[in-house]
Amino acid sequence: MATKIIPITDGRRDLLRLAKEARENLDRFVFTRNGKPEVILLNFEDYEDLLETLEIYETPGLVETLEQRRKEIKEGHSISGQDVFADA
């Protein structure tokens, strides 16, 4: 899997080949116009994964809760996995 940057005019000319590479090799393509990023080509599975991640991060309070848990772990206020599943 690689991200490749190419001019949009080259991408237009090679779109079918690039789409195949995105699908088969999981490559991603950033198309530029005048050296600036304009659009991206990626396989559908990556696209769905990105949407799912966005939905998770849009869950009210989730980011704050994760940051708080990270802080607690860093301060040593956590329970080991072995203790969590001791009675399982």
N, C-alpha and C positions, 0 to 999 in steps of 0.2 A: 504494500500500500504506500503510495507516494502522492504528494501534492505537487502538481506541475503547473507552472505559470506560462501561459502562451498568449500571444496577441489574438484578439477576437476574430480578426480576419482569417488567421490560420485555423482557428477553431471552427469557423463556419465552413471552410473548405474540407476539413477533416472530421466533421461532426459524427458521422457513422462509426468511423474507426475509434474515435475518442469515447463514444458511448459504449462501445464494446469493451474497451480497456477499463472503463469505470465499472462496468458490470462484472467482468471476469477477473480483473486484477485488483479491484477495489481502489483503483486510482481516483484521485480527485483533480479537477482542473479549474484553475482560476484564469478566467479570460480577462485580458486587460485591453483598455482603449487609451492610447497615448500614455502607456506605462502605468495607468491607475487601474486597480481592480474594478471590474464591472459586474460580472456574473460568475457563478460557480456551477460546475457539472459534477454530480456525484451519483453513486448508485442509489436505487430506491431504498434499500435496507438502511443505508447510512442516513438518508433523509428521514425515514420513519424513526430511527433511533434519536435523531436530533429533536424531532417533535415531541417524543416521549420525555426526553430530558427536560425540555422547556416546560412541559406540563407539570413535571415533578417540582421544578423550581418555582412554579407559579402557585404551588400549594401554600396557602397563608401560614406564616410562621415557621415553615420548614427550614429555611436557611438560618434563621435565628436559633432554632433548636439545635441544628447541626453544629453551629458555631459554639453554642454553650456546651454541648457534649464534648467537642474537641478540647475546649478549655478545661473541662473537668478531667478528662483523660490526662492532659498535659500536667495537671496539678496532682495527679495520682488518685483522683476520686473516681475509680472505676472498679468493675467487677470482672474478674477473669472469665473467659469462656468456660473453663473447667468448673468454676463455681456456679455459673449460670445453669449448666447442664448436669450438675452433680446428682440431682434427684431424678433425672430423666431415665 
